[in-house]
Amino acid sequence: MKTARTVATGRPLWAELDLDALAHNFRQIRRRVGPGTQVLAVVKANAYGHGAPEIARALVAEGASHLGVACVDEGVQLRRGGIATPIVLLGYLPPWEAAAAVLHRLTPTVTTAETAHALGAACAAQGTAIDVHLKVDTGMGRFGVSPAEVPAFAALIAALPALRLRGAYTHFAVADEADKAFTRRQFAAFMDATKELPKLLLRHVANSATIADLPEMTLDMVRPGIALYGCYPSEQVGRELDLRPVLALKSVVARVHTLAAGETVSYGRTWTARRDSRIALIPCGYADGLPRSISNQGHVLVRGQRAPIAGRVCMDQHMVDVTDIPDAAAGDEAVILGRQGGEAITAEEIAGLAGTINYEVLCAVAARVPRHYLRGGRMTARTSLLDPLGSE
């Protein structure tokens, strides 16, 4: 089984993003929550490593009413990409970024009086008004106003005529665990804290795990993240959503050479050939998103077979043992994450070896990795470090 590169241009390492799988996942979520609930698609962290502008455009085309980012720069990137959809800043907005948030028509989360007043002043200076959301900390202990502070804080926002309170939300700490007792307590606390707020407010609490396991908490809007990209939040979350992975990370075999028994590979000489061995060089390293912690543990797919990683993963490349894949040759496709033939390497497998979660594996795919966007198996757009907004 010899598989060739899909596109012979640019760096010999690329991520393939299946926009058909993305659309399928969005429709699964839409079906789960019903047509009366809006969907805020979370595209922070470069759309979990998938490339925010192209992914955001695809999700808006599917019907996402809002997009969610963590910071002003992420929102500006989407605006520069021509996206006009409401963009909610889900992270802390410092007062000094208020003017930029207003200028780019972002929807900030407001949790401090300083930020509220800075936004009001920026609106006055620019002759405009903006929507804002209020976050309630019901048990995450991270970011937001306490339930007891909600009435006073809502009154503060109401006293600033340029700020329109359009949404209120909380974030669940353990919705991805089997025991939902604490999540139900958080939900009850949120509902009680916001019961006196305007009825037309968008209330949203449901992340991917909540959508899957607690659809009664969908309220006015939901905030899926990891599920959009085809991964389940944890092993303890139900499989009511039929999800398809969107991202595959691929490279090519750059070189195959033979080591004699007893010779070693890579930094620290942590891998020693127990027999005469064929070693393949793969141009993908920890600076691209392959965790160094899976050195001598993980695998890469070559010719539809698993080739074990040999030695320490380097910054820009790593090596695999292809002794048992005798036809492996320079130019072969190497799948680092994804499917080849009947074999697959998942984000969950890599995360398990690295001692982390699938979220981090996806988010770690670096900006310097070109991204190829596919529909019907054909590339429809491409982004790269030198062309971050993409080309067809």
TAPEJO-V925849 format. One record per helix or strand of 2 or more residues. SS is the DSSP state (~ for helix, > for strand). FROM is the first residue (numbers start at 1). LEN is the number of residues. If there is no record, write none. Layout:
SS,FROM,LEN ; SS,FROM,LEN
This chain:
>,13,6 ; ~,19,15 ; >,38,5 ; ~,44,5 ; ~,52,11 ; >,66,4 ; ~,72,9 ; >,86,4 ; ~,95,9 ; >,107,4 ; ~,113,14 ; >,130,8 ; >,145,2 ; ~,147,12 ; >,163,7 ; ~,181,13 ; >,202,5 ; ~,208,6 ; ~,215,3 ; >,221,2 ; ~,226,4 ; >,247,13 ; >,264,2 ; ~,267,3 ; >,271,2 ; >,277,6 ; ~,292,3 ; >,299,4 ; >,305,5 ; >,318,4 ; >,333,8 ; >,343,3 ; ~,347,8 ; ~,358,6 ; >,370,6 ; >,378,7 ; >,387,5
